[in-house]
Amino acid sequence: MATEETLRIHINPQNRSVSTAAPEYLEAWTAALEKRRAEIETELRNKVESGELEIPVVNHVPGTVLKPGEAMQTTAEDALRFRAHSLAEGDMQNWAIMRGIGMVGVAGGWDHGRAVEYVDDPEVPFLGFKFEEAA
């Protein structure tokens, strides 16, 4: 049961009919992922440089088989980029949900235990969203 008020998300009505395979969706999602990854990479780099965070590097012994993902973490720079990409992918899981992508006939639902209601708003840019201001 939700403990907070319903989250009302204003979306462009056209967002509802967008396919996640549509070129415009893929371009927008990829651009958002790249932007978020760059932001996280900067945050992580600052934390590493200040000594606040240590990102482990995979020490590869020639002749041994690496596990999936390990080959992308054999240098400090690659390990940092791999971590930034993984964190950005996690952030992007909500990208389509917040925009109502593919939500034809769906008025809302539940997200992390909170009720969500979509409000069609043609003033919101295509593939955009905005939260309804508290009254």
N, C-alpha and C positions, 0 to 999 in steps of 0.2 A: 504494500500500500504506500502511496506517495506521501511524503511528509511535508512537501513543499507545494506551493501553488503550481498550477499548470503553466508550463513554459510555452508561450505563444511565439511561433516563428513565422514571420512574414516571408513568403516566397513568391517569385514570379510564377504565375500559373503555367507558363510554358515549361517550367522545370519538371512538372509532373510527367510529361510525355517524353522526356529525354531518356534515351537508352545509354547504358554505361559503355556501350560499344560505339556510340556516335563520335565522330571525329572532334566535334566542338567540345564534347564532354572530356574526351581523352586529353585534348590540348590544355584545357583549363585545369584539369586534375593534375596533369604532369607539371604544369607551371607552378601550381600551388605547392606540390611536393618539393620541387626544386628550391622554391623560395624558403619553405620551412626547413628543409635540410641545411641550407646555407646559414639560416639563423641559428639552428642548433649547433652546427659545426663551429660557428663563431663563439657561442656560449661555452661549448666544451673546450675549445682551444684556450679561452681565457681562464677557465678553471684549471686546466692542466698547467698552463704557464704560471699561475699563482700558487701552484702546489696543492690546491683544494681537491683535485681529482687525479687519479692515476688510471690510465687505460692500459690494460695488459696487452702485450704483443705476443703472438703465437711464435714460438721458437721452432722453426721447421728443421728437422734433421733430414738431410738428403737421403732419399731411399725409403722414407716412411710415407704413408698415405695420410693426407690431411682430411679431416672431417669437413662436411659442407660448411662453407663460410670461413673456414680457417685460412684458406689461401688468400683471402682478402684482408687479413689481419697480421701479416708477417713483418710490417714496418709500423713505426709509431704513427706516421701519417695515414697509412691505410687503415689501421685500427680505429683511429679517430673518425675517419670518414665512414667506416662501416657502422660504428656506434651511432653517428649522426643520422645515417640513412635509416637504421632500424628504428630509432626514436621518431623520426619524421613519418615513417610508415604507420606507426602506432597512432600518431596525431591525425593522420589522414583517414583513419577508419570512420570518423564521424563526418567527413567532408560531404558525402552524398546525402547522408541522413539529414544534416542541417539544412540542406538546400531542397529537400523534398524530391530528389531525383527519382523518377520512376514511380512516384506515389500516386498514380492514377486511382481515383476513387477512395483514397485514404485520407481521412480527416485528421489523423494523429495516431498516437500510440504511446509506448513507454520506452524511455531511454534511461538506463541506469536507475530504475526505480522512480523516475519522475515522469509525470504525464506531460506529453508533448502534443500541441495542437498546431496544425498548419493553417495559416491564414493566407488565402490568395490575395496578392497585392501587385497589380500591374506596374506600380511605381518602383518596385524592387527590380534592379537590373537582372537580365537573364543570367542564370547560373549563380545568382547572388542570394543573400538572405539577410534578414535583420531581426533582432529580437524585439518583441513589443516592449515599449517603455512601460515601466510600472506606473500605475495611476496615482 
